[in-house]
Every structure is written in structure tokens, then in C-alpha cells.
Amino acid sequence: MEKYATLPVVAGRLPEAIRDFLRRLLQSRLVEALFVLLPLPAENSAAPAIVSHPELLQIASPLDPVMPVNSAKLISAITRLASSPQKLGVVLRPCELRALIELVKLKQASLTNLLLIGVDCPGTYSVSDYGKLAQEAAASVKELLDKFQNGGEDPLLRRACQVCEHPVPMNSDLTIGLIGVDFNQNVLIGSNTEAGEKVIKELQLPMTEARDRETAIAKLVSRRANRREQFFQEIQSQVRGLDNLRATFARCVNCHNCKTACPLCYCQECFFDSSAFEFEAPKYLNWAQRRGALRMPTDTLLFHLTRMNHMATSCVGCGMCTEACPNNVPVFNLFRLVGDQLQKTFGYLPGRSLEDELPLATFKEEELTEVGI
């Protein structure tokens, strides 16, 4: 059961309080380095970085409402070949944590020597929108969090965030709790593991009871779940039938950016990047002659359906696929819809637990009897 401590916020300066907490983690040697967002110079954005000097945490921006990459991919890159030799604290959003848990189960990442720090997530803007809004001073952390606290959300947030029903971290050692508190005065630091309890004890944070947290979380999840169901109804009508499905992906140019951005597409050698899809000119011309016209590049729909077949059970709905598309193909819409239905079929929530077996890697004799399998 999660235990909570209080982190005071002075004069409503929430980001500064979080930075000070992270700085104390580093100074006390509870971690040797921290993986956290840092602002990019003159770009009105931020990027993940590994910080080893406490003074650099004065500019850390873990609450900035922008997610340029699902950081589970980066933690996989750091730990896939070998575990971290030193204690590394990683500050992640809920969808990033869930993706990381899936990658660990897929043997693409290691949690050894990691201190997982999850943050309640009010949502994020696209990188381009955030850059514009930040330049206009219209996307401040405080404004977004105030809306979040008062039961409202910015309609400019990414669609993936607007329909996300998991705004609270799972499987973290520590949780930075923003829901159910007046974060102009304090935030919650939740401990879920012995490692988390050690941090609270070492930093001498006063324990508290989070009386309003569960109620506030339930209200937020309910609002987003209702919005998600409306979203699914819209998408179902848009993609029903082969013609509509083709139209949905019509602008795809086979750049494979969605695959590259997806935290769950981990294959080192992808079939669609292989020579299997390289053909001589006569084949293209013969196909065009037989059909009257040949859409180029070929096999775009096959690519998306195959990729979805591979990773839909582990899709965490982060929406990075759509963010990466240069032609605004709504990849997330279909993947989120199919992923949700498939995960419900197997009774599986990706990233919920390391103990949950991967559906496609587990045979259960009594499974799918309703469809005659």
C-alpha cells in the first residue's frame, strides 16, 4: 500500500519544490545521477538528459507539459545491453513507466539499479504546439496544473493525453503526487517500495494521509474514460470497412517514423526495412499494368496492420506514433482503439505489473473460447 509524505511548496512555486527534491536526492547520494527533462536553449522545449551535477537540477523541468520522446525507449537504450552500474533515478510519466515495464518483460530493459520516480500527469502538448504556446506565454506549467486541479483540461493537449485513463504512475518506487492536493502549498511524495521508503526516511519528509487523493483520481479517470468512449465511437465509424481503413492511412509514405517513435517496437531488424520489400522495376510496371495504377510507395497499409498485430497488446497509448508522422496520419487513433479492445479480450493492462504474463507469449487452453479458438 502506498505511503505518503509531504513536500512543502513555498509561495506556490511548485517546479522549484520538485527541483529541490531531486537535488536533495542527488546530493544525499541516494542516486548517482538523475534522468529528467532539461530545457533546450532558445527552443521553447525540453529533452531528457542524465544529470550528475546537482546544480544543473536548478533548471530541470520535470513538469513541463511536453513529451518529445517516450523515455522508456531511452531507458531501454541505456540498460538493454547491461544494467546501470550506478544508482540512476529516472523521472517518468505514467505512460513511460508502463512502456518501460513492458520492455522489461520483453527483455529489452533492466530495472537493476534504477529508482523509478513517477509523476502524476496532467497531459502534454505536441512539441510544435508547446513551442508556440510557450513563446506566447500561454502554456505555463502553473496554468495547466491549475486547470488540472480544478477539474478542467486544455483542449489543445494531445489527443492521447485527453483520453488517457491512467494519469497516475504504476510500479514506481516514488510518486510525485499532484492529484488530490493543493499543490500551491504542498505535494505528495508517495512510496511504493522499500527503496521509496528509504528515500523518504533519509530526506526526513513528514508522513501524511492522502485523504482526498483516491476520490480526486476517481473523478479524473471517470471524466477521461467518458471522453475515451466518445473518442472510440468516432474512430470506429471512421475506420469501419476496407475503404475507410485505406483512407485513414492514405497519406502514409512508409517513412516508418511511427515505428521508430513507438516505445514497444523494439526489433533490431524490422522485416519492413529488409530487402523483402525491394523490387526490380519490371515488377512495379507489371503491377501497374495489371491494376491500371499502382499507388507508391506500396504496402503502406500492410505495414501498419502488421506492426499493430505485433504490439497492440502492449500499446500504452502514449501517442508518439502520431506525433512522429510528417503527414499527420492518425496512427494513434486506430492503434489505441484496437489495443484497448484486444487488451480487454485478454484481461491485460500493459505496464500494470511485472507479474502479468504477456498475452501473445502465453498459452492458456481456456482462452478465446467465445470465438471458437
WORA-V392011 format. One record per residue. N is the residue number from 0. RES is the residue in one small letter. PHI is phi in whole degrees, 0 to 359 (* if undefined). PSI is psi in whole degrees, -180 to 180 (* if undefined). Layout:
n/res/phi/psi
N/RES/PHI/PSI
N/RES/PHI/PSI
This chain:
n/res/phi/psi
0/m/*/136
1/e/291/135
2/k/250/147
3/y/237/144
4/a/237/165
5/t/255/134
6/l/247/112
7/p/295/145
8/v/244/120
9/v/269/126
10/a/54/33
11/g/73/10
12/r/271/78
13/l/297/-50
14/p/304/-38
15/e/295/-37
16/a/295/-41
17/i/293/-42
18/r/299/-42
19/d/296/-39
20/f/299/-45
21/l/293/-38
22/r/297/-40
23/r/295/-36
24/l/302/-43
25/l/285/-43
26/q/294/-34
27/s/278/-1
28/r/65/22
29/l/291/-26
30/v/224/155
31/e/268/-20
32/a/201/162
33/l/232/134
34/f/264/114
35/v/204/159
36/l/290/136
37/l/237/146
38/p/292/147
39/l/267/138
40/p/294/125
41/a/60/21
42/e/243/-3
43/n/52/43
44/s/206/-173
45/a/214/161
46/a/216/149
47/p/295/146
48/a/211/155
49/i/263/117
50/v/251/126
51/s/247/-13
52/h/254/121
53/p/305/-35
54/e/295/-26
55/l/288/-17
56/l/287/-8
57/q/295/-20
58/i/248/5
59/a/300/148
60/s/228/59
61/p/294/-18
62/l/260/-1
63/d/302/131
64/p/280/59
65/v/212/141
66/m/227/88
67/p/293/-21
68/v/206/147
69/n/286/110
70/s/294/-11
71/a/302/-34
72/k/298/-39
73/l/286/-39
74/i/295/-35
75/s/298/-45
76/a/298/-35
77/i/286/-38
78/t/247/-4
79/r/295/-44
80/l/278/-32
81/a/202/143
82/s/296/157
83/s/298/129
84/p/284/-18
85/q/235/163
86/k/290/119
87/l/242/120
88/g/274/131
89/v/239/123
90/v/262/115
91/l/227/152
92/r/281/163
93/p/304/-42
94/c/291/-29
95/e/289/-41
96/l/297/-44
97/r/296/-41
98/a/296/-38
99/l/296/-42
100/i/299/-42
101/e/297/-41
102/l/293/-34
103/v/296/-43
104/k/294/-28
105/l/271/8
106/k/62/36
107/q/247/4
108/a/200/162
109/s/231/141
110/l/265/-1
111/t/300/129
112/n/65/22
113/l/254/138
114/l/254/111
115/l/273/119
116/i/244/107
117/g/264/150
118/v/237/130
119/d/307/134
120/c/247/117
121/p/280/-9
122/g/118/170
123/t/223/157
124/y/266/161
125/s/295/158
126/v/301/-43
127/s/292/-44
128/d/296/-42
129/y/297/-40
130/g/301/-44
131/k/292/-46
132/l/294/-39
133/a/295/-37
134/q/295/-33
135/e/270/6
136/a/58/31
137/a/253/4
138/a/232/40
139/s/293/149
140/v/302/-42
141/k/297/-44
142/e/297/-44
143/l/296/-44
144/l/292/-35
145/d/297/-43
146/k/298/-43
147/f/300/-45
148/q/292/-33
149/n/269/11
150/g/89/9
151/g/243/162
152/e/220/149
153/d/287/126
154/p/293/-10
155/l/275/-7
156/l/300/153
157/r/304/144
158/r/302/-38
159/a/301/-36
160/c/283/-35
161/q/296/-29
162/v/250/14
163/c/281/121
164/e/260/15
165/h/231/67
166/p/279/-3
167/v/249/136
168/p/298/146
169/m/245/145
170/n/67/19
171/s/274/153
172/d/286/-39
173/l/231/145
174/t/238/128
175/i/271/104
176/g/267/118
177/l/253/-14
178/i/268/132
179/g/86/14
180/v/224/161
181/d/271/95
182/f/282/10
183/n/279/-12
184/q/243/-38
185/n/197/162
186/v/233/165
187/l/264/141
188/i/244/107
189/g/267/139
190/s/247/131
191/n/244/-12
192/t/221/173
193/e/299/-37
194/a/298/-40
195/g/293/-42
196/e/297/-35
197/k/297/-41
198/v/298/-48
199/i/299/-39
200/k/291/-45
201/e/295/-37
202/l/272/-1
203/q/56/46
204/l/277/134
205/p/290/133
206/m/286/153
207/t/210/174
208/e/250/132
209/a/265/72
210/r/296/-38
211/d/265/-3
212/r/294/-49
213/e/297/-39
214/t/295/-43
215/a/294/-40
216/i/296/-44
217/a/299/-41
218/k/295/-44
219/l/296/-46
220/v/298/-39
221/s/297/-44
222/r/299/-45
223/r/289/-34
224/a/295/-41
225/n/296/-42
226/r/295/-37
227/r/296/-43
228/e/296/-39
229/q/297/-42
230/f/300/-45
231/f/297/-40
232/q/298/-41
233/e/297/-46
234/i/293/-40
235/q/302/-42
236/s/290/-29
237/q/281/-29
238/v/251/-1
239/r/292/127
240/g/93/151
241/l/297/-40
242/d/298/-44
243/n/293/-37
244/l/296/-44
245/r/299/-41
246/a/295/-36
247/t/299/-39
248/f/256/17
249/a/300/-33
250/r/276/0
251/c/296/135
252/v/243/19
253/n/58/36
254/c/284/-22
255/h/68/18
256/n/300/-37
257/c/298/-40
258/k/296/-42
259/t/294/-38
260/a/281/-25
261/c/293/127
262/p/290/-19
263/l/263/-8
264/c/273/97
265/y/247/-4
266/c/304/131
267/q/288/-30
268/e/233/111
269/c/268/135
270/f/304/-36
271/f/282/-10
272/d/260/4
273/s/270/178
274/s/287/-6
275/a/299/-23
276/f/250/25
277/e/253/121
278/f/234/155
279/e/282/158
280/a/305/-41
281/p/302/-35
282/k/294/-45
283/y/300/-44
284/l/292/-37
285/n/294/-42
286/w/298/-43
287/a/295/-39
288/q/295/-41
289/r/289/-36
290/r/264/-19
291/g/97/-34
292/a/201/146
293/l/237/118
294/r/292/132
295/m/240/141
296/p/290/160
297/t/275/166
298/d/63/28
299/t/292/-45
300/l/293/-39
301/l/301/-40
302/f/301/-49
303/h/293/-42
304/l/293/-37
305/t/292/-44
306/r/298/-43
307/m/298/-39
308/n/299/-34
309/h/283/-37
310/m/236/5
311/a/297/-33
312/t/291/-23
313/s/256/2
314/c/298/127
315/v/259/4
316/g/70/31
317/c/286/-22
318/g/78/10
319/m/295/-25
320/c/298/-49
321/t/293/-38
322/e/300/-32
323/a/276/-11
324/c/283/126
325/p/286/-17
326/n/247/15
327/n/58/35
328/v/290/129
329/p/281/62
330/v/301/-43
331/f/304/-40
332/n/305/-53
333/l/288/-41
334/f/295/-38
335/r/291/-41
336/l/297/-52
337/v/293/-41
338/g/301/-43
339/d/298/-46
340/q/293/-40
341/l/292/-42
342/q/295/-37
343/k/293/-36
344/t/301/-40
345/f/267/-2
346/g/62/40
347/y/237/131
348/l/245/111
349/p/299/134
350/g/84/1
351/r/291/-41
352/s/201/146
353/l/291/-19
354/e/278/-21
355/d/290/125
356/e/283/144
357/l/294/125
358/p/304/-43
359/l/282/-6
360/a/250/9
361/t/230/128
362/f/261/126
363/k/233/121
364/e/299/-33
365/e/272/4
366/e/281/145
367/l/60/30
368/t/294/-24
369/e/289/-18
370/v/253/11
371/g/79/22
372/i/265/*
